[in-house]
Amino acid sequence: MDAQTGGESRPMKWGWHYLAWAGIPLAIGLALARYAGPGMPTVAAKAEKVVGSDWAQHLASPLGLFLLQLLVLLVVAKGAGALLKRLGQPAVIGEMAAGLMMGPLVLGSLLPGLHGALFPASSLGPLGMLSQLGVLMFLLVAGAELDLGALRGRRRFAFTVSHAGIAVPFVLGVLLAIWLYPDHGPQGVGFTAFALFVGISMSITAFPVLLRILADRGITHTPLGQTAIACAALGDATAWCLLALIVAAAQATAWLTASVNLLCVVAFIALMLGAVKPWFARQTVQAGSEGRWLLGVLLLALASALVTEVLGIHALFGAFAAGVAVSANSQLRTLLIAKVEPFAVTLLLPLFFAMTGLRMRADALQASDLVLCLLVIAVATVGKLLGTFSAARSAGLETREAWRLGALMNTRGLMELIVLNLGYELGLLGDRLFAVLVIMALVTTAMTGPLLNLIERRKAA
């Protein structure tokens, strides 16, 4: 090739050209900048800094500290997730536990200096906002994964079992709240709001975590797996509707305001399910237009989140409702799972786990709370197992399968943490009960695999 076609047949000539047109002008510019200008004013002269001191200054800047926090949290969360996966547990349990360990309860107690330098109170605002965005995106995908159309053929069974799995632990949770309220009811919160929230916190099943447990065990497409997916999907949708109503009532300052808020919530849900969802079902995503559709869905999620935030039931419900509306279109559901879920799960959710841990005070748990932890775990587990097993057996499911279904429904995971953080933000939970319920969410999720193994071993024996 010759010089006209950009070839390198004459490397020496090319080198001189480069030196003449790039190297020499750059050298002249640097020399002029260094020596040709006026001298520095005396008052502006500064002493030369010690080598490395500017590094520390940049690291302490808001951006530098945020990047350091993000790096540390991701490394710790993914490392703990990989360790738990090797032990036969879902990786999300390790990530949840790692987030809790980075807070005042563990890291702050063991290494208070390091914790204070890494997570100063002034830096938690941006971290919290980004974690909320991660939860919004996660709930958008979780809503899209709720394929309620798959309930055909098992709708009556799913209604009975899923609602029994909500109602029984809900009643036990309200009974537990009668005992908890004198010592753990926040000041200014009435018993009704406190009891309803404790009851619903006992009733949650983590639909996304359940899907991963079924996939890890290779039983997603078995009759038990499909039944569990149907029950968990319907149960999640029902629990979130109940939670939205409870939050709307708790947020309102008067009965008239509460009634208006509830009517607006019902109208919003009816609009999303009656108009938006059928519209999405009729649409076809053409090749090459995926980016525009993805942008439209994200804008819908943000707009819905804003609407529900204005209505007083928190932005999370709007994002979830937008996901449910999109679930009617299998192309968009696949697009969200492929494009949004990896970003939210990999990068943003560890921040949410960390914020959950950072919300806990170092003195949140006391020695006497060990008994309370065991009691809350027992009530939550018995409620889910008893409600699901009894309803499944009465509907004709074989005994061992009914117990396995109950064990799967006892999975709470990330959804429970989202609910608990919402209750803490609204002032419905105090520090000690919040810490106890977070531990309950971890334990009930971690026991799913061992409980299933125990049921299978007893059947084999």
N, C-alpha and C positions, 0 to 999 in steps of 0.2 A: 504493500500500500504506500502511496506517496503522501506528501504533506497536505494536499488538497482534500484527501479523504480521511484525514485525521489519523493516518498511520504513524508508525514509529520507525520508519526506515532510516531516519536521520536523527538519532537520539542526541547527538552533540548539538545540532542546530536547534532542536526543540529545547534543550537545556538553556541555551543562550537566550532564546525567545522568552522562556519562563522567567529567567533572571532579570531580563530587561523590563518586562511589562508587569511583573508581580513582585519579585524579590526586592529590586532596587526602590520602587515607590514605597513599599512597606517600610523599608529601612529608613528612608528619608522622613516619612511621617513620624516614626517613632523617635528619631533624632530631634525633629522640630518640637514634638510634644515635650521632650525631656529637657532641651537646652535653650529653645528659642523664646520661651515665654518670660514674662516678668517674674521677679523673685517672690516667694511666699511672704505675705505680711507677717511681721513678728508676732502679733497677737494671735494669729491663726496657727502658728507653729505648735506642734505637739511632740511630746516625747515619744520615742520609738517604743512600741509595745513589746512585751515579752513574747517570744515565739510560742504560739499556741493559745494565747489569751483571746485572740479574735475568734478562734474556733469555739471556745466555750461560750463566747457572746452570741455567735450565730446559733449554737445549739440551744441556747436559752430563749431564742426568739420564738414567737408563737408558731411559725411554720416549722422551724427546726424541732421544737418540742413535740409538735403534733406528729411529724414524721417518725420521730423516735418512739413515741407511744404506739403508733400504728405498727411499726416494725416489731417491737417487743410483744405486743398483744398477738399479732399474727403468728410469730414464731412459737410462743408459748401455747397458744390455742391449737395450732396444727400439730405441734409435737405431742401434746396431751391427747389429741384426737387419734393420732397414729398409734400411740401406746395403748389406748383403750380398745382400738380396733383389733390389735394383736391379741388382746385378752378376751375377744369374743363379744365386745360391746359395740354399739353404734358410735361412730366417731364423734357425733354431736354431744354425747354425754361428756367426753373428755374436754371438748371445747367449752361446754357449760361450766364444768368444774374449774377449768383453767381461768375463766373469767372471774369466778368467785374468789379464787386464790389470789388474784391480783389486787383485791380490795383491802380495806382496812382490817377486815376480820382475820386475814392470814398474813399477807405481805406486810400490812401496816403494823401488825403485832410483832412479827419476827424481825423486820428490818424497817423501822419507822423512818429513818433518814432517807433510805432509798425510795420508799414509797412517797414521801413528801416531795422529793426532788423530781420523781418521774410523773406523779399525778398531783401537782398543786391544784388547789381549789379553783384558781382563776382559769385553768385550762380545760375544765370539765364541760363548759358550755358548748364549744364547737364539737367536742367529742360526743356529747349527748345528742345534738341535732343530727349529726351524721349517722349515729346509731338508730335514731328514729326513722331516718330515710331508709336505712337498711331494713327495718321491720316493715315499713310501708311496702317496699318492693317484695319482701318475702310473703306478706299477706296477699298481695296482688297475685303472686304465683300460686299460693295455697288455695285461694278462691278459684283460680282457673283450673286447678287439679280436681276440684269438687265436681266431678261429672255425675250430676244427679240423674241424668238420663240412664245411667247404668243400673239404676235401681229397678228397672223393669223386670218383673218376674219374682223379685224378692222384696217388693215395696212394703207389704204388710209386716213381714218378718223384721225388716230393717227398722220400721217405725216402732214396733213393739220393743225390740231389744235395745235399740239406741236410746229411746226415751226412758226405758227402765234403768239403763246405765247412767242416765242423768238424774232421774227422780230419786232413786234410793240414796246415792251419795249426797244429793242435795238435802234431803230430809235429815240425814245423819249430820251433815255439816251445820245445819240450822240448830239442831240439838246441841252440838258441840259449841256453837256460838253462845248459847245461853250460859254455859260455864265459863267461856273465855271473856265475855264482855266486861265483867267487873274489873278485870286486871289488864285486858288488852284492847278494850274499846278506846279509840282515840277521842280526845276531848272535843266536844262539839258535834260528834257523830252519833246519831240516834241508833237504837238497837236494831230497828228494822233494816236500815241500809247496811249496817255491819253484818247482821245475820244473813241477809240475802247474798252479800258478796262472799262471805265465807262458804255458804252453801254452793254457790256456782263455782268457786275455786276448787271444790272437791269433785266437780262433775266433768272437768275438761278432759278430753282425749286428744293427743297430739296427732292429727291426721298425717302431716308430712313425715314425722318420725316413724309412725306406724308403717308407712309405705316402705321406708328404708329397712325396717326390721324384717318385713315380709320378703323384700328382695334379698337381703343378706342370708335368710334361711331358705330361700328358694321355694317359697310356698305362695307366691303372689297369685299364680293362676290356678291354684287348687280351690276346691269348693270352700274350704275354711278361709283362705286368703281373700277370695271375692266377697264372701259374707262379711268378713272383718272390714274390708274397704267400704262396703255399702253402709254398714252400721256406723263406722267412724265418720264417713262423709256426712251422713244425715245428722249424726249427733253433734258434729262440729258446727254445722249450720244452725241447728236448733240452739245450742249453747251460746253461740255468738249473738243470735237474736235476743235471747233472754238477757244476756249481759248488756246489750245495748239499751234495753228497756230499763234495767236496773240502774245503769249509769245515768240515763236521762232523768229518771226519777230522783236519784241522789244528788244530781247537780242542780236541780231546780230549787228555787227558794220558796215557792208557794205551789199549792195544788193547781191553780190555774196555769201557771207557767209549766208545771210538770205535764199537765194534760196537753197543752199546745205542743210541747217538745215531743211527746209520744206520738201525737197525731202526725207531726212533721216527719218523724222517723218512719212511721208506717207508710206514709205517702211516698217517701224516698225509696223504701224497699219495694213498694208496689211499682214505682216507675222503673226501677232497675230490672225487676223480674218480668214485668208485664210489657215493657216497651223496648228497653235497651237490649235485653238478652235476646228476644226474638229477632231484632234487627241484625245483631251480630250473627245469628244463626243463618240468616239468608245471604250473608256476604261471602264472596270468594276472593281469596288472596292470590292475585296474579303474580307470576314470576317477575321479579325485579321491583315489586312494590312493597316488599317486606319492611323496608326501612320506614316508609310512610305509615304503614299500619302500626308498627311498633311505636312510633312517635305518638300516633293518635291514641293508642291504648294507655301509654304513660301519661298523656295529658288528661285522659278520662280519669285515671286513678288519682292524679293530683287534685283535679277538680272535685271528685267525689269525696276525697279526704278533707278538702276544705269545707265542703257542705256539711259533712257530719261533725267537723270540729266546730263550725258555727252553730249547729243545732245542739251542741253540748254533749255529744256522745263520743267524742274523741275521733281524731283523723283515721285511726286504724280501721274502724268499721267501714269507712268509705272506700279505702283501698281494697278491703276484703270483698265488699259488694261489687266493685268494679271487676275484680277477678271472677266472681261468680257469673256476672253478665257475659264476660268473654268466654267462659267455659263452654258455651253453646257452640262455639266455632272451633273445631278440632285443629285447624291450621294455625289459628292464633294461639291456641293453648300450647301447641308444640313450639311455636315461635317464642313465647314467653319462657317456657321451660328451658329452651336452648340458649336464649340470649340474656335473660334477666336473672334467672335463678343462680347460675354460677357466680355472677358478680355479687349478688346479695349474700349468698351463703358463704363464699370464699373470703370476701373482703369486709363486708359491712356487719354481718351478724356477730363475729367475734367482738366487735365494738359494743354491741348490745349486751353480750354476756359480761363484758368488762364493766359496763355501766351498772348492771345489776349488782355485781360485786362491790363496786365503788359506792353504791347507795347504802351498803351495810356499814354500820358503825362498828368500831373495834369492840365495844361493850354490848353489841346487840344481843349476843347469846350469853346466858349465864349458866352456871352448873345445873341449876334447877330446871332449865329448859330442856335437858335431855329427856326427862319423862314426858314433857309436852311434845317434843319431836316424835317420840315413839307412839304416843297416843294419836297424834294427827296422822302419821303414816298408817297406823292401823285402821283408823276410821276411813281414810281415803281408799285404802286397798280393799277393806271388807265391803264398803259401799259399792265399788265398781264390780268386784267379783260376785257379790251376792245379787246385785241388780241384774247384771248381764246373764249370769248362770241361770237364775230362776226364770227369767223371761225366755231365754233360749230353750231351756228344757221344756217349759210349758208349750212352746211352739213346735216341739217335736225333734229338736236337735239332740244327737246322741250325747251321753254324759261327758265323755272325755273331750269331745269337740266343744261342748258348752263351757267347760273349764278353760280350755285353751282360748276360746273367744273372750272369756272374762279377763284372762291374763293379758291379752292383746289390748283390750279396751282400757286397761289400767295404765297404759303408756301416756304420760302427760308431757314431758319434754318441753320444747321451746314454747308451745302454745300456752302452757301453764305459766312460764316466766313472763310472757307478754301480758297475760291477765293480771298477774301479781304486780308487775310494774305499773300497770294502769291503776290498780287499787291503791298503790303507794302514792302515786302522783295525785290522786284525788283525795288523799287523806283518810281513806277508809281502813288502812292498815297502819299499825305502829311499827317501830323498828324491830322489836323482838318477834312479833308474830310474822312480819314480813320475812325475816331470816328463817324462821321455822318452816314456813310454807315453801320457801325456795329449796330448802333441804328436802322437804317432802317431794317436790317435783323431781329432783335429782334421783332420789332413792326409788320412787315408784317407776321411773323410766328404766333405771339400771336393773331392777328386779325382773323385768319382763322376760329377758332371755333365760335366766336361771329358773324362773317359775315355769316357763314352757318346757325346759329340760326335765324338771322334776315331774311334771304331769306325764311326759312321755315315758320316763323311766318307770313310773308307777304302773303305767299301762303295760309296759313290757314285762315287768315283774309279775 
